[in-house]
Amino acid sequence: MKIKFITLNVFISNFIRECTAFLKKENPDVFVLQEVYNSVDKSIDKKYQAFELLISLPFN
């Protein structure tokens, strides 16, 4: 059995679009993302809201 595992550094959301496109294309079994921040405070820069963006994406 093979498992595709990918780890990416999204660099504080500067590469979030590229990373999500890559993940959709590669369709890994497991992926790990570094420098993903979570803040629901809308006054904070969007680069610190990557987690909200990622959980809204369909990875099926």
Secondary structure, DSSP 8 states (H G I E B T S, - for coil): ----EEEEE-TTTTTHHHHHHHHHHH--SEEEEES------TTS-GGG-HHHHHHHS---
